[in-house]
Amino acid sequence: MTLARYYLGCPVWSNRDWIGELFTANAKPGEFLRQYSAVFNTVEGNNCFYGLPKPEIISRWQDEAAPGFRFCFKFPRVISHERRLRTVAAETTEFLERLSPLAQTGHLGPCFLQLPPSFGPIELPVLRDYLLALPTEFQYAVEVRHRAFFAKGEEERLLNRLLLDRGMDRVMLDSRALFSADPTDPDTRTAQGKKPRLPVHAISLGPRPFIRYIGHPDPEANRPFLEPWLDKLELWLNEGREPYFFAHTPNNRQAPRLARRVHEGLRARCPAVGILPSSLIR
């Protein structure tokens, strides 16, 4: 059986804390993307949530990213949070057109639509109409945070059916490891104050399962939380899917180390995923 490709990365590619660990000891910010993409093959693009990058910035990213590397950008907040998917056709077109050069070179993964906690079942018709209008040449995933969508009731069934019919995956956010940590350090307290604490429903509705894992600051403490995900990744790979896994930690200082742990655990189950390239330290 031939395993599908899978994508592994962090929430950002630019972090000075990684100098000397992921990046070379003398790395400059302008070299971070090139060095990051030599090790990991995807990254979240939360920067689009706050504002669209200029075309020349997109062009530079396109040149710096390794072949096969994929950016997964978040929909702008004006679309998801401020206007809640209403009268945003122009903004959506601008967002996707700005990213289209990356799509043309294979550097664009699923764009993920993160909805606010107040976006609930009553607005499912709005979500349906919005998703139906999206151009089909792009890939998408949807993250919901309203608790009704985690209650295993009719509201969740309707949401899942909507995404299944559109061939879109539901983003799986797992913050259990983070909230299992003792909030004695400022970074953990801050992360626990900002990240949602929701049930985890490990379900793949489309071809690209999309996991956002918020880890414990102690890498070893993540083991019991990661094991079920490794089982799921193995299953999805054997089904021919293309999973995306993003490793977060409270201040993301240890995110690359956590991502490596995920890969080594998966490689023990699926040797065909190969060896993750070493860091570029020299």
C-alpha positions in Angstrom: 0.0 0.0 0.0 1.3 3.4 -0.9 1.0 6.0 1.8 -0.2 9.5 0.9 1.9 12.5 1.7 1.3 14.2 5.1 2.1 17.7 6.2 3.8 18.7 9.5 4.6 22.2 10.8 4.3 24.9 13.4 1.9 27.9 13.8 4.6 30.3 12.5 7.9 30.1 10.5 9.6 33.1 12.0 10.6 32.8 15.7 13.9 34.1 17.0 13.8 31.6 19.8 14.6 28.9 17.2 18.0 30.4 16.3 20.6 27.8 17.1 18.1 25.0 17.3 16.0 24.9 14.1 17.8 27.8 12.4 21.5 28.3 12.1 23.3 30.2 14.8 23.8 33.2 12.6 20.4 33.1 10.8 18.8 36.4 10.0 15.0 36.9 9.8 15.1 37.0 6.0 16.5 33.5 6.1 13.9 32.0 8.5 11.4 30.8 5.9 14.0 29.2 3.7 15.5 27.3 6.6 12.1 26.4 8.2 10.8 25.0 4.9 13.9 22.8 4.5 12.8 20.9 7.6 9.0 21.2 7.8 6.6 21.2 4.8 3.7 23.4 6.0 2.9 26.3 8.3 -0.2 28.1 9.6 -0.6 31.6 8.2 -2.3 33.5 11.0 -0.9 36.8 9.6 -3.7 37.0 7.0 -6.2 37.1 9.9 -5.0 40.6 10.7 -4.3 41.9 7.2 -3.4 40.7 3.7 0.3 40.7 2.8 1.4 42.8 -0.2 1.8 41.0 -3.5 5.6 41.5 -3.4 5.7 39.8 0.0 3.7 36.8 -1.5 6.2 36.7 -4.3 9.1 36.6 -1.9 7.5 33.8 0.1 6.9 31.9 -3.2 10.6 32.2 -4.0 11.9 31.3 -0.5 9.7 28.3 0.3 11.0 24.9 -0.6 9.3 22.9 -3.5 6.2 21.2 -2.1 5.9 23.4 0.9 2.4 24.6 1.7 1.1 27.6 3.5 -2.3 27.3 5.3 -3.6 30.8 5.7 -6.4 31.8 8.0 -9.3 33.8 6.5 -9.2 37.5 7.4 -11.1 38.4 10.6 -13.2 41.0 8.7 -14.8 38.0 6.9 -15.1 35.6 9.9 -15.5 37.7 13.0 -16.4 41.3 12.0 -19.0 40.6 9.3 -19.6 37.0 10.2 -19.7 35.8 6.5 -22.2 38.4 5.4 -21.6 40.8 2.5 -18.0 39.8 2.2 -17.8 38.6 -1.4 -15.3 41.4 -2.3 -13.1 40.7 0.7 -13.1 36.9 0.0 -12.2 37.5 -3.6 -9.4 39.8 -2.7 -8.1 37.3 -0.1 -8.1 34.3 -2.5 -6.7 36.3 -5.5 -3.9 37.6 -3.3 -2.9 34.0 -2.5 -3.4 32.6 -6.0 0.2 32.9 -7.1 1.1 30.4 -4.3 -1.7 28.1 -5.5 -0.3 28.2 -9.0 3.0 26.9 -7.8 1.6 24.3 -5.4 2.6 26.3 -2.3 -1.0 26.7 -1.0 -2.6 24.2 1.3 -6.1 24.5 2.8 -7.2 28.0 3.8 -8.9 27.7 7.1 -12.0 29.6 8.2 -12.0 30.1 12.0 -15.4 31.1 13.3 -15.9 32.9 16.6 -17.4 31.1 19.6 -20.6 33.0 19.2 -21.2 31.7 15.7 -23.7 29.0 16.4 -26.3 26.7 14.9 -28.7 29.5 14.0 -26.1 30.8 11.6 -25.6 27.5 9.7 -27.6 28.7 6.7 -25.2 31.7 6.5 -22.2 29.3 6.6 -23.8 27.0 4.0 -24.4 29.9 1.6 -20.8 31.2 2.1 -19.2 27.9 1.5 -21.3 27.2 -1.6 -20.0 30.5 -3.1 -16.3 29.7 -2.5 -14.3 29.0 -5.7 -13.7 25.3 -6.0 -10.1 25.6 -7.2 -8.9 26.3 -3.6 -8.8 23.9 -0.6 -10.6 24.8 2.6 -11.1 23.7 6.2 -13.5 25.1 8.8 -12.9 25.6 12.6 -15.9 26.1 14.8 -15.9 27.0 18.5 -19.6 27.2 19.5 -20.2 24.4 22.1 -23.4 23.2 20.4 -21.2 21.9 17.6 -19.5 19.6 20.1 -22.6 18.2 21.8 -23.0 15.2 19.4 -26.6 16.4 18.6 -28.5 17.5 15.6 -26.6 20.8 15.3 -23.3 19.0 15.1 -24.7 16.5 12.6 -25.9 19.3 10.3 -22.5 21.0 10.5 -20.7 17.8 9.7 -23.0 17.0 6.8 -22.5 20.4 5.3 -18.8 20.0 5.3 -18.9 16.5 4.1 -21.1 17.4 1.2 -18.6 20.2 0.3 -15.5 18.0 0.6 -14.1 20.2 3.4 -12.5 19.1 6.6 -13.5 20.3 10.0 -10.4 21.7 11.9 -9.7 19.6 14.9 -8.3 21.7 17.8 -6.8 19.8 20.7 -5.9 21.9 23.7 -6.1 19.2 26.4 -2.4 18.9 26.9 -2.1 22.7 27.4 -4.8 22.7 30.0 -3.3 19.7 31.8 -0.3 21.8 32.6 0.2 23.6 35.9 0.0 27.3 35.0 3.0 28.3 37.1 4.9 30.0 34.3 3.6 33.2 32.5 3.6 31.7 29.0 1.4 28.8 30.1 -1.0 31.1 32.0 -1.3 33.4 29.0 -1.9 30.5 26.6 -4.5 29.0 28.9 -6.2 32.4 29.0 -6.4 32.7 25.3 -6.9 29.2 23.8 -10.3 27.6 23.8 -11.0 24.6 25.9 -13.4 22.4 23.9 -14.1 18.7 23.4 -12.0 17.0 20.8 -13.9 15.2 18.0 -11.4 13.4 15.9 -13.3 13.2 12.7 -12.2 13.5 9.1 -14.9 14.8 6.7 -12.7 15.5 3.7 -9.5 14.4 2.1 -7.2 16.6 4.3 -7.6 16.1 8.0 -6.5 19.3 9.7 -5.2 19.1 13.3 -4.1 22.0 15.5 -2.5 20.6 18.6 -1.7 22.9 21.5 0.9 21.1 23.6 2.1 20.9 27.1 5.3 22.9 27.8 7.1 19.7 28.9 7.6 17.7 25.7 7.4 14.4 27.5 4.0 15.2 29.0 2.5 15.3 25.6 2.9 11.5 25.1 -0.5 10.3 26.3 -2.3 13.1 24.3 -0.3 12.4 21.1 -0.7 8.6 21.0 -4.3 8.7 19.8 -3.5 11.2 17.2 -0.7 9.0 15.9 -3.2 6.2 15.5 -5.5 8.5 13.6 -2.7 9.8 11.3 -1.7 6.2 10.5 -5.3 5.3 9.7 -5.8 8.4 7.5 -2.6 7.8 5.6 -3.6 4.2 5.0 -6.9 5.5 3.7 -5.0 7.7 1.2 -5.8 11.0 2.9 -3.3 13.9 3.3 -3.3 15.0 6.9 -2.0 18.3 8.2 -0.7 18.5 11.8 0.3 21.7 13.4 2.3 21.6 16.7 1.8 24.6 19.1 3.3 25.1 22.5 2.5 27.9 25.0 5.2 30.3 23.6 6.0 28.1 20.6 9.6 28.0 21.7 9.4 24.2 21.7 7.0 23.8 18.8 9.7 22.4 16.4 10.8 19.9 19.0 7.2 18.8 19.5 6.6 18.5 15.8 9.7 16.3 15.6 8.3 14.1 18.3 5.1 13.7 16.3 7.0 12.7 13.2 9.1 10.1 15.0 6.1 8.6 16.6 4.4 8.4 13.2 7.5 7.0 11.5 7.6 4.2 14.1 4.1 3.2 12.8 4.6 4.1 9.2 8.2 3.9 8.1 7.3 5.0 4.6 6.9 8.6 5.8 10.7 8.7 5.9 13.2 10.7 8.1 12.5 14.3 8.9 15.4 16.4 7.7 17.7 17.5 10.5 17.9 21.1 11.6 20.3 23.3 9.7 22.6 24.0 12.6 26.2 23.9 11.6 
